[in-house]
């Protein structure tokens, strides 16, 4: 009798007697990240704790620790989702028929719209960061590289030198982050009555010359 080929390995499942049943690891990580994102969106970061999160999804806290990691890892999973959505929002406004400068202005517009639509989840990208000496996991670095790379590609025809362009992307992103933070907190009006969009376009336009 011929030996039968070994069956393919099964994905490890996260088992629980909770109401959600059984998930493989990827499905469970997605469930945790989605629930954490919802908590932050509706109640802010202070609402995001392991016990609260576990109760929300119907699992024990140890299930989250075992499959995802600690709260820092949960936040990274939420932030990776945010970065993927941001990449989609930026990608949607690019028109290759337009001059690069116009596409750069469109990216600034899209960024402010994205932030204004989901300010609590967006703020998690910058308010809860890992220690600077701790490298990001590969999957998070890849999620971060997508929107950054999109901006870099738009600026490439305008700033040919890669190192200078990298600094330009960082400078513009930091400046737009500050503008968006002031806008969403309601503090921008202390400085100026001008609309955030007009200031963002002024910033990008003057920077690019």
C-alpha positions as CSV (number, residue, x, y, z in Angstrom):
1,X,0.0,0.0,0.0
2,X,1.5,3.3,-1.1
3,X,2.1,6.0,1.5
4,X,-0.4,8.8,1.4
5,X,1.0,12.3,1.1
6,X,1.0,14.2,4.4
7,X,-1.9,16.7,4.7
8,X,-0.9,20.4,4.6
9,X,-0.3,21.9,8.0
10,X,-3.3,23.7,9.5
11,X,-3.1,27.2,10.6
12,X,-3.0,27.5,14.4
13,X,-6.4,28.4,15.8
14,X,-7.1,30.6,18.7
15,X,-9.7,28.6,20.7
16,X,-12.1,30.0,23.1
17,X,-15.5,29.3,24.6
18,X,-16.5,32.9,23.9
19,X,-19.3,33.9,21.6
20,X,-17.0,34.5,18.6
21,X,-16.2,30.8,18.2
22,X,-12.8,29.8,16.7
23,X,-10.4,31.8,14.4
24,X,-7.1,31.0,12.8
25,X,-4.3,33.4,13.9
26,X,-4.7,35.9,11.0
27,X,-8.5,36.1,11.6
28,X,-8.0,36.6,15.3
29,X,-5.4,39.3,14.8
30,X,-7.8,41.1,12.4
31,X,-10.7,40.7,14.9
32,X,-8.5,42.3,17.7
33,X,-7.3,45.1,15.5
34,X,-10.8,46.0,14.3
35,X,-12.3,46.0,17.8
36,X,-9.4,48.1,19.2
37,X,-9.8,50.6,16.3
38,X,-13.5,50.9,17.1
39,X,-12.8,51.5,20.8
40,X,-10.3,54.2,20.0
41,X,-12.6,55.8,17.4
42,X,-15.6,56.1,19.7
43,X,-14.0,56.5,23.1
44,X,-10.4,57.5,22.6
45,X,-7.1,55.8,23.5
46,X,-7.8,55.7,27.2
47,X,-10.6,53.2,26.6
48,X,-8.2,50.8,25.1
49,X,-7.1,48.3,27.7
50,X,-6.5,44.5,27.5
51,X,-9.4,43.6,29.7
52,X,-11.8,45.9,28.0
53,X,-10.7,44.7,24.5
54,X,-10.9,41.1,25.5
55,X,-14.4,41.6,26.9
56,X,-15.5,43.4,23.6
57,X,-14.5,40.5,21.4
58,X,-15.6,37.7,23.8
59,X,-12.2,36.2,24.5
60,X,-9.8,36.0,27.5
61,X,-7.0,38.5,27.7
62,X,-4.4,35.7,27.4
63,X,-5.7,34.9,23.9
64,X,-4.8,38.4,22.8
65,X,-1.4,38.2,24.5
66,X,-0.6,34.9,22.9
67,X,-1.7,35.7,19.4
68,X,-1.0,39.5,19.1
69,X,1.2,40.5,22.0
70,X,0.9,43.3,24.5
71,X,-1.0,46.6,24.1
72,X,1.9,48.2,22.1
73,X,1.5,45.4,19.6
74,X,-2.2,45.9,19.4
75,X,-1.7,49.6,18.8
76,X,0.7,48.8,16.0
77,X,-1.9,46.5,14.4
78,X,-4.4,49.4,14.5
79,X,-1.9,51.8,13.1
80,X,-1.1,49.4,10.3
81,X,-4.8,49.4,9.3
82,X,-4.8,53.2,9.4
83,X,-1.7,53.4,7.2
84,X,-3.3,51.1,4.6
85,X,-6.5,53.2,4.6
86,X,-4.3,56.4,4.3
87,X,-2.5,54.8,1.3
88,X,-5.8,54.1,-0.4
89,X,-7.0,57.7,0.2
90,X,-3.8,59.1,-1.3
91,X,-3.8,56.7,-4.2
92,X,-7.3,57.7,-5.1
93,X,-6.5,61.4,-5.7
94,X,-3.4,60.8,-7.9
95,X,-4.0,61.6,-11.6
96,X,-1.0,60.8,-13.8
97,X,-2.3,63.3,-16.4
98,X,-1.8,66.2,-14.0
99,X,1.5,68.0,-13.4
100,X,3.4,66.6,-10.3
101,X,2.9,69.8,-8.4
102,X,-0.9,69.6,-8.7
103,X,-0.7,66.0,-7.5
104,X,1.3,67.1,-4.5
105,X,-1.4,69.6,-3.6
106,X,-4.0,66.9,-4.1
107,X,-2.1,64.7,-1.6
108,X,-2.1,67.5,1.0
109,X,-5.9,68.0,0.5
110,X,-6.5,64.2,0.8
111,X,-4.4,64.0,4.0
112,X,-6.3,66.7,5.8
113,X,-9.7,65.1,4.7
114,X,-8.5,61.8,6.0
115,X,-7.4,63.2,9.4
116,X,-10.6,65.2,9.9
117,X,-12.8,62.1,9.1
118,X,-11.1,59.9,11.8
119,X,-9.1,62.1,14.2
120,X,-8.8,59.8,17.2
121,X,-7.6,56.8,15.2
122,X,-5.3,58.9,13.2
123,X,-3.8,60.5,16.3
124,X,-2.8,57.0,17.5
125,X,-0.1,56.9,14.8
126,X,1.8,59.6,16.7
127,X,0.6,59.6,20.3
128,X,1.5,56.0,21.0
129,X,4.9,55.1,19.5
130,X,7.4,52.4,20.4
131,X,10.7,53.4,21.8
132,X,13.0,54.9,19.1
133,X,15.6,52.2,19.6
134,X,13.1,49.5,19.0
135,X,12.7,48.5,15.3
136,X,9.2,48.1,13.8
137,X,8.1,44.6,12.9
138,X,8.4,43.9,9.2
139,X,4.7,43.9,8.6
140,X,4.4,47.4,10.1
141,X,7.4,48.8,8.3
142,X,5.8,47.6,5.0
143,X,2.5,49.3,5.9
144,X,4.3,52.5,6.7
145,X,6.3,52.4,3.5
146,X,3.2,52.3,1.3
147,X,1.9,55.9,1.9
148,X,5.4,57.3,2.3
149,X,6.4,55.7,-0.9
150,X,3.4,57.2,-2.7
151,X,4.3,60.7,-1.6
152,X,8.0,60.0,-2.6
153,X,6.8,58.9,-6.1
154,X,4.8,62.1,-6.6
155,X,7.7,64.3,-5.6
156,X,10.3,62.4,-7.7
157,X,9.8,64.5,-10.9
158,X,10.2,67.7,-8.8
159,X,13.1,66.6,-6.5
160,X,15.5,64.2,-8.4
161,X,18.1,63.5,-5.7
162,X,16.8,60.6,-3.5
163,X,18.3,61.8,-0.1
164,X,17.0,65.3,-0.6
165,X,13.6,63.9,-1.6
166,X,13.5,61.7,1.5
167,X,14.1,64.7,3.7
168,X,11.4,66.7,1.8
169,X,8.8,63.9,2.4
170,X,9.7,63.9,6.1
171,X,9.5,67.7,6.3
172,X,6.2,68.0,4.5
173,X,4.7,65.2,6.5
174,X,5.8,66.7,9.8
175,X,4.5,70.1,8.8
176,X,1.1,68.8,7.6
177,X,0.9,66.7,10.8
178,X,1.3,69.8,12.9
179,X,-1.3,71.7,10.9
180,X,-3.8,68.8,11.1
181,X,-3.2,68.4,14.9
182,X,-3.9,72.1,15.5
183,X,-7.0,71.9,13.2
184,X,-8.6,68.8,14.8
185,X,-7.9,70.1,18.3
186,X,-9.6,73.4,17.5
187,X,-6.5,75.4,18.3
188,X,-5.6,76.5,14.8
189,X,-8.1,79.4,15.1
190,X,-5.8,80.9,17.8
191,X,-3.1,81.4,15.1
192,X,-5.2,82.3,12.0
193,X,-8.7,82.4,10.7
194,X,-7.6,80.7,7.4
195,X,-8.9,77.3,6.5
196,X,-6.6,74.3,7.1
197,X,-6.8,73.4,3.4
198,X,-5.6,76.8,2.3
199,X,-2.7,76.7,4.7
200,X,-1.8,73.2,3.6
201,X,-1.8,74.2,-0.1
202,X,0.2,77.3,0.7
203,X,2.8,75.2,2.6
204,X,3.2,72.6,-0.1
205,X,3.1,75.1,-2.9
206,X,5.8,77.4,-1.4
207,X,7.9,74.4,-0.4
208,X,8.0,73.1,-3.9
209,X,8.4,76.5,-5.5
